[in-house]
Every structure is written in C-alpha cells, then in structure tokens.
Amino acid sequence: MTALVRDPITLAPRPGHRPPAAGAASLALRPVLDAARRPARVIAAFPSAVYLELRGAAEPRVVAAVTSDAVRLPNAVVMVATRRERPFRRVREGADAWVGDGRIDTEGLEARVRRWWDPSPALGAVAPGALAHGVRALEAALREAGGTARGGLAGHPDPDLLADRCAAGDLVGAVECAERIVGLGPGLTPSGDDILAGLLVALRLVGGACDPGGRAEWLAGWLGAAVTADAGTRTTALAATLLHCAASGGAGAEVAAVLRAVAGHEPAAPAVRRLLAAGHTSGADLAAGVHAGCRAALALCATGDRARRVPA
C-alpha cells in the first residue's frame, strides 16, 4: 500500500468555514470521488467511522470515512485525526451528504482527498512451495490466536463446505454454498459476507501470485460475479460494497497484511492478531474466509503445476 497521510495539510478556508480536513482515499473510490458531486446519506456514524451511501449510484455505493487508527476498509477515506480526537462527533446518522469533486461533505464533516492508497497489495510471484509454507504459517498463527472459533457462523456447515468446494475447483458447488450465506448474520457487515469477502480477495490475489490467470483466479472471477450480482438486495449496502471490492481484489489493510504474510513478506502472527481484533466478529469471519481462499489457491495452483509437468 502507498503511504497514508499522517500530518495535516493546510487548505484555503472558504469564507465563514473552517478549512476541510485532509484524507487519503482508497483507489477503489476514485470513480465516485473524482466524479461530480452526488447526493448521499449518512447511514451510520461511530466514533471511529462514518458511512455514507450514495443515492442512485453504481458500486462503490458506500464510502467510509475512518480515523487513522480505525480498521481500514478497502472503501475508506482515512482521516488525519485519531479516534481520540473525535473528528466525527458532530456527524449524525440520517444526515444529508455530498460525495464527489474530491470531497466528502456533511454536517459536522468536510474532508478533501489529498492522497490515494492502493487496496490491492502487491504480493509478487509466489511459488507453490512458498505458498504451502505461508498457508502453514497462517494456520499456526490462527491456532495460536484462537483461530476462527469466534466467528459469527462458527458451527454452521456452509463455510467449511464452501472452503472444500473451492479447494476442489467446484464452481457450481461453491456458488450454491456462497448463495446460502450471503447476508447471513447481524450487523452492518453480516458474517457470511465477511467470510465471502476474505475468500474472494485471497483467491484472486494469492491465486494470481502463485499461478497468474490460473484456476484460482478463474474461480474468483465467476464466484465473485455470482455473489455480487444481487448483493444489493440481499445484504446491507456496506456489505454489498465490500463484496464488490473483494471481487476486484480490494482488501482492507488488516486483510492485506495477512495476505502479505502468506506470501512471505511479513510475520504471520502479528498480522493475524490485528485482523482478529477487528470488529466484534468481522475479524474472525474475514480470517476464516482468507484461510479458505489461501487453502483453495494452494490446492488449485498445485493442480495446475502438476498438469504443466505432465508430458504431452
């Protein structure tokens, strides 16, 4: 990921207004932030995050404004302020807002995008043997940190079945399982959607790093198309946007760190602990999906590697 803004940037104030705050936006938001201003609505406001839903817009339909110490979603504009500084204290749920022309505007929040960051981590080429080592490291870190037992769908059969279908390269079976858990669970990001987001981004990025254009990327493409086709009517607006981001390879910072660990670029244990700490169950659900996606990518890449070694 590119470096994020840490220090305030002085901007010319408008008459009678304080200067807008500076932020660093995910490249996934460029289509809506670079476009002309569109009306939006604040659908949720918390001390560390505000979520704005654009009216009548294509994905990404939800824009998140988050503090610099918050969970960094792939659809986020990261503000200079920390949660302790309470930058969203005057923002109210249900308020009208505007998004576009490089800005976010609503009562209590005016922010201008001054930097961009890439939500798709660069993993480089990963050999099947190195990927196998990375998956083992991920599994060890998950066991040490308590695994995915804290997930919102712990004990539900479909997440494990989905993982097995993906590892077998069974698109039809994977789609059937995925469709049963879209929107399943409470909250702004239901557990089923978090699992699917982790799975999709791991399949696409880790599979692409091990076998570019191979079976894992093929599976990610078709499975992503299936779960996003009607996500807007089956789950929350925020979860639908995150599924679209994941289907195109967009990961939050915490997920990206785990993927980089699997690719051998950083230790697995600290990255896993940071991910598991995200949200009430979201971190554990995302971790379950990432693990399933990495395990499937390894299985499919190994199959492709063996096929290439068979003499014609």
Secondary structure, 3 states (H helix, E strand, C coil): CCCCCCCCCCCCCCCCCCCCEEEEEEHHHHHHHCCCCEEEEEEEECCCEEEEEECCCCCCCEEEEECCCCCCCCCEEEECCCHHHCCCCCCCCCCEEEEECCEEEECCEEEEEEEEECCCCCCCCCCHHHHHHHHHHHHHHHHHCCCCCCCCCCCCHHHHHHHHHHHCCCHHHHHHHHHHHCCCCCCCCCHHHHHHHHHHHHHHHHHHHHCCCCHHHHHHHHHHHHHHCCHHHHCCHHHHHHHHHHHCCCCCHHHHHHHHHHCCCCCHHHHHHHHHCCCCCHHHHHHHHHHHHHHHHHHHHHHHHHHHHCCC
